[in-house]
Amino acid sequence: KMMQNVHLAPEADEDDLYSGYNDYNPTFDTEDLENDVAFQEAARTSHGRRHPMTAKVPGTSSSRPLATGYGSKATLTSSMGRPVTGAIQDGVARPMTAVHAAGYTKAAMRGSSFDPLGQARGPAPPLEVKNSDSSEEKIRQLEKKVNELVEESCIAHSCGDLKLALEKAKEAGRKERVLARQREEIATPENINFDLTYSVLFNLASQYAANEMYAEALNTYQVIVKNKMFSNGGRLKVNMGNIYLKQRNYSKAIKFYRMALDQIPSVHKEMRIKIMQNIGVAFIKTGQYIDASSSFEHIMSTSPNMKAGFNLILCYFAIGNGEQMKKAFQKLIQVPLEVDYDDKYISPNDDPHTNLLMEAIKNDSLRQIERERKSMAEEYIMTAAKLIAPVIETSFAVGYDWCVDVVKASHYVELANDLEINKATTYLRQQDFNQALETLKMFEKRDSRVKSAAATNLSFLYYLENELAQATNYADLAVNSDRYNPAALTNKGNTVFANGDYEKAAEFYKEALRNDSSCTEALYNLGLTYKKLNRIDEALDCFLKLHAILRNSAQVLHQIANVYEIMGDPSQAIEWLLQLISVVPTDPHVLSKLGKLYDNDGDKSQAFHYFYESYRYFPSNIEVIEWLGAYYIDTQFCEKAIEYFERAALILPTQVKWQLMVASCYRRSGNYQKALEKYRVIHRKFPENVECLRFLVRLCTDLGLKEVQEYMTKLKKVEKLNEMREQRIKSGRDGSARGHREGNAAGDSGLTRGERLSAKLKALPETNEPYESSSSKEIGKWASYTLYFILLLALKERGDGKNPLGPQEERPKTAARKRTEEDDFADEELGDDLLP
């Protein structure tokens, strides 16, 4: 019984289990319709447009009359009792809904032709023309114009044209108010576009703030904040707080920041953190460091970041709490950077496609952001360590050691070496050279990068101390440790430059530039080297390249001007010096240089302007003073020249030249009485000056004074004394030449007093200038001899053998003679630098 209902499949079907699936009605074969003659004929004739007759429905229990598409009065039902679609039921023709979309309609049932596309109805009527005068259209166009003005204002602001941005924002505000009034007239207030109003007001306030019109900006923000229809208006109190912060109204800034913080939900965590940070900064501005530290502590406990951690350290540093500084520094070190390290950019295999991908992503924008974030974090940590190291322990060295230990325990291990190098720099600031050297020498056994950095600093320190041998040794060590370190190569070039090997120094500088094209020190030194080698064009090229990098470097501008001056192009030198004084407008050397160039060019007015400016900033430059005095003499303003020559006489009181120039100016201006008084003063200070005595004789003769005979006598005595000196100088030269031929075997102890005196006279300079005075050396060394010979001449003229100075003057004369005899060797050892 169980097997009666089991039907086994025939064996023929076992060969093909899927037979019959590809069989289909040939009616649906549409691939060959284009080649079917009967189908094409039917499509071309009216036969193809006739409605087909409805077929008889088979399988029913009783026969039914046929129903056509034209509609039959008999009711046609299906086997399930459902009326046939399209038949008439109860005298009403039911539409053929299943084929309504294909064009079958009620009208088609009554004999109309088949027209599914509606071609019989003709062309469609034209579109209804919009009435531009309608209120709705005007409102729509005005709203579009307001949006365009807001966009133009934002674009102008992004391009930096703040004035145009504000004008566009104001115009948008005016048109928006007109739009609001028109909407109120034709519609209910609920239909007003509050989003458009909010954007217009917010943009206007932003443009006011950008143009530093803070009062207007605050008023506009206040309109937004007070309007309850703007759901997010409370957030703009942050912007109002920022404006008060710019106005240095810190109490109001804190108030608005706190109001904004109360209105921002806790979901917006990042915005709340930023507002808390602004509150902390405002407290720092007001000096409330405890309140500021509370804000930053809250930030570091909820969402730590580098800026908040650094500001927290600053607050505790201002308070002077060393323990809290340590804790804050540890928190700063532990802030996650969310930066992938360089290991992921190393290809794990030698696949060329993978290597190309790694090279592509090494310098993409995301990688640059990571580098900037890492660099910022390192800068914060280094600055914080430098700040707190001297105050957290008993000495700055112990403090640096604590910071180094903390850094070594974090993922900023590389900064530990930089901190130790900075420790050596701090020793240098404290002028503890030995401790700095000891600290840097500790790096000699470290890895190559650190060793190279330490050796570079050591080389530079020894170079500054002018110990070239040690500087060269450490420069070699730095280069050998890291051949690609541009600072090490630059220092090596400096040591070679100091030894005079300019060609080799240039090679080191070039190698440093090949390793780092932005090494400005190497480029500057290379330009100096080319100047030493007299390769002026190459030097100019170096300095011009450096100027492209350092646009406002005074040293570079000065070097370019100097090179053009060497090349004989004063106009270009003047142009670059004018750029230089725009950077350093109070440099007297640059101003005097410009004056010299204009003077050489024949432009006396410009030369006077720059010489006068140089004198105004530095009134002790003798060259400038001399030029200004000569300028006033040439322009016949001798009274003006007196001021400058008197200034020179104050600077160099031991030089008679400037006092003679003052007297000469009085004489040239016709004030002979003043000139006579000045010459008398000069004669009292410098009784041996021949020029002074000559002018005294001339003035006394012209004025008819009785003193002329006295001055003539003194002039003859001084002239005779000068002749005696010349003879001694001549004999001293002969004796010196003879002494050189015989050698110096006898030494200085064998020289006679006359020979020593001749050697002194030989060193005196000779001058033929009319107003040149005796030098300071001559005055200093021959004052005692002058007094001695004047006394001898006076005794000879009197003939009584008595001392003209009287008995009270015996001691000074003896003292002067004794000093001259005993101190000759001391004078010879000190040389010409004895007097300032």
C-alpha positions, 0 to 999 in steps of 0.5 A, a space after each residue: 500500500 505504501 508504494 501505490 502512490 509512488 511513481 517512478 520516473 521513466 528511464 527516458 527522462 534520466 538522460 535530461 533532467 532539464 528538458 522542456 525548459 527551452 520550449 516556448 510558444 512560437 508566438 513569442 518568437 520576435 527575433 525574426 519578425 522583420 523577416 516574417 512576410 505575413 506580419 509585415 503585410 498585416 502591419 502595413 494594412 488595416 488588418 493589423 489595426 483591427 480589434 481581435 475577436 474575443 476567444 471562447 473561454 474553454 473549460 466551463 460547465 456551460 456554454 456562454 455567448 461570445 463577447 467582443 471588444 465592441 461590447 455585448 449586452 450579455 453578461 460574461 463571467 469567468 469560471 470563478 464567477 468574476 465578470 470579465 474585464 471590459 464587459 457591461 454589467 448592469 447596463 454600465 460599461 466597466 473600463 478595461 483598466 488593465 490596458 488603460 495605459 496602452 490606449 484603450 479607453 471607453 471611447 475606443 470600445 465604441 468604435 474609435 481608432 487605436 491612438 495610444 499616443 494621442 496623435 489625433 488630438 493634435 499638438 499640445 497647447 502652449 505653456 501658460 505664460 507666467 505673469 511677471 507682474 504677479 506678487 508671488 513672482 516678484 517675491 520669488 525673484 526678490 528672494 533669489 536676489 537676496 541669496 545671490 547678494 549673500 553669496 557675493 558677500 561671502 565670496 568677497 570676504 574669502 578673497 580679502 575684499 572686506 569693504 565690498 563684502 560689507 556693502 553686499 551684506 548691507 544691500 542683502 539686509 535691505 532687500 530682505 526687509 523689503 521681502 519680509 514686508 511684501 510677504 506680510 502684505 500678501 500672506 500670513 506671518 507664518 509663511 515668512 522665510 526665517 532661514 533666509 532672515 537668519 543667514 542675512 543677519 548672521 552674514 551682516 554681523 560677521 562682515 561688521 566684525 571682519 571690518 572691526 565695526 564691533 558695535 554694529 556687529 554686537 547690535 546685529 548679533 543681539 537682534 538674532 539672539 533676542 529673536 525666539 524664532 531662531 532656534 540656534 541663535 544662542 550659539 552666536 553668543 560665542 561670537 559676541 564673546 570673541 568680539 568682547 575679547 578683541 576689545 579687551 573687555 574680558 569680564 563681558 567676554 567670560 559672561 557671554 562664553 558662559 551664557 553660550 555654554 549654558 545654551 549648548 547641549 552636552 551632545 555637542 562635546 567638541 564645541 563645549 570644549 572650545 568654549 571652555 578653552 576660550 574662557 580659560 584664555 580670558 581668565 589668563 588675560 585678566 590674571 585670574 590664573 586659578 580660575 583659568 587652571 580650573 577650566 583647563 583642568 576640566 578640559 584635560 580630564 574630559 577631552 585633553 588636547 595639546 593647547 589646553 595642556 600647555 596653557 595649564 602649565 602656563 597657569 601653574 607656572 604663573 602661580 608658582 606651583 612646582 608640583 602642579 607643573 610636574 603633573 600638568 607636564 605629565 598630562 601634556 606628554 600623555 595627550 594622544 596625537 592620533 598620528 600614525 608613525 613612519 613605520 606604516 610608510 615602509 613597504 613590507 616587500 619589494 613589490 613595485 606597485 606597493 612601493 609606488 603607493 607608499 611613495 604617493 602617500 608619503 607626501 599627500 595632504 593627510 601626511 602633511 597634516 600629521 607632520 604639522 600636528 606632530 611638529 606642533 606637539 613637539 614644540 609645545 613639549 619642548 617649550 614647556 620643558 624649557 619653561 618649567 625645568 629651572 623652577 621645578 627643582 633646586 637647580 635647572 640642571 636637576 629640573 632638566 634631568 626630570 623632564 628628560 626622564 619623563 620624556 624618555 618614558 613616553 612616545 616622544 623619546 626623540 625629544 629627550 636628546 633635544 632637551 639635553 642639547 638645550 640644557 647645554 644651551 642654557 649653560 651657555 646663557 649662564 656663561 658656564 662654558 665648561 658645563 656646556 662642553 661637558 654636557 655636549 661631550 656626553 653625546 659622543 657615544 650616542 647614535 649618529 644623528 644625536 652625535 652629529 648635532 652635539 658635535 656641530 654645537 661643540 664645533 661652533 662653540 670652539 669656533 666662537 672661542 677662536 680655538 680653530 683646532 678643536 673646532 675643526 676636530 668636532 666639525 670632522 666628527 659631526 660630518 663623519 657621524 652624519 654626512 647629510 647634516 647641513 649644519 655640520 657641513 656649514 661648520 666645517 666650511 667655517 673652520 676651513 674659511 677661517 684657515 684661509 682655504 676659500 675654495 675648499 670652504 666653498 665646496 663644503 657650503 655647496 655640499 650643505 646646499 645639496 643636502 638642504 637647499 633651504 640652509 640659509 647659513 650655507 648660502 650666505 657663507 658661500 656668497 661671502 666666500 665668493 667675495 673673498 675669491 673675487 668671483 663677484 657675479 657668483 656672490 651676487 647670485 648667491 645673495 639674490 637667491 638668499 633674498 628670495 628666501 629671506 625677503 627682509 633680511 638686513 644682512 642680505 640686503 647690505 651684502 647685495 648693495 656692497 656687491 653692486 658697489 664693488 662692481 661699480 654700479 652705484 645706482 643699484 647699490 643706492 636702490 638696495 640700500 634704500 630697501 635696507 633702510 626701509 627694514 632698519 630705518 635707524 641704522 646710522 652706518 647705512 645712512 652714512 653709506 647712502 650719503 657717501 654714494 650720493 656725494 660721489 654721484 654729485 647729489 649734494 642735497 641727498 647726501 646732506 639729507 642722509 648724512 644729517 639723518 646718520 648724525 641724528 641717530 649717532 652723533 659721534 661718527 667723526 667722518 659724518 661730523 667732518 662732512 657736515 662741517 665741510 658742507 656748511 663751509 662750502 655753502 658759506 654757512 660757517 656759523 652752522 659748521 661751528 656746531 659740528 666741529 665743537 662736537 668733534 672737539 668734545 669727542 676728541 679733545 686731544 686733537 687740535 685739528 677740530 679746535 682749529 677748525 672752530 677758530 677758522 670758522 669764526 675767522 671766515 665768518 668775520 667774527 675776529 674777536 671770537 676767533 682770537 679768543 679761540 686761538 688763545 685757548 688753543 695756544 694755552 692747551 697746545 703751546 707748540 702748535 705752529 698753525 695756532 701761533 701763525 694765526 695769532 700773529 696774523 690776527 694780532 697784526 690785523 687788529 693792531 694788538 701789542 701781543 703780536 711781538 710776544 706771539 712772534 717770539 714764541 713762533 720763532 722758538 717753536 720753529 727752532 725747536 721743530 728744527 732741532 727735532 728734525 735733526 734728532 729724527 734724522 740722526 736717530 734714523 742714521 743710528 737706527 740704520 747703523 744699529 740694524 747693520 750691527 745687530 741687536 746683540 747688545 740688547 735694549 740695555 746698551 742703548 743710550 738715552 739719545 738713541 732711545 729718544 731718536 727711536 721715539 721721534 722716528 715714530 711720530 707721523 709727518 703732516 703737511 696739512 694746514 690744520 693738522 695738529 700734532 698727534 696725541 702720541 706726540 703730545 703725550 710723550 713730548 710734554 716733558 721735553 717741551 717744558 724742559 727746552 722752553 725753560 732752557 731758552 728762557 734762562 738763556 735769554 735772561 742771562 741771570 742764571 735764575 729759575 724763571 719759574 721761581 723756587 716753588 717750581 723746582 720740584 715739578 721740573 725735576 720730577 718731569 726730568 726724572 720721569 722722562 729718564 726712568 720711564 723710557 722703556 715703559 713707554 717703548 713697551 706700551 707703544 702707541 696705544 698708551 693714550 686713548 
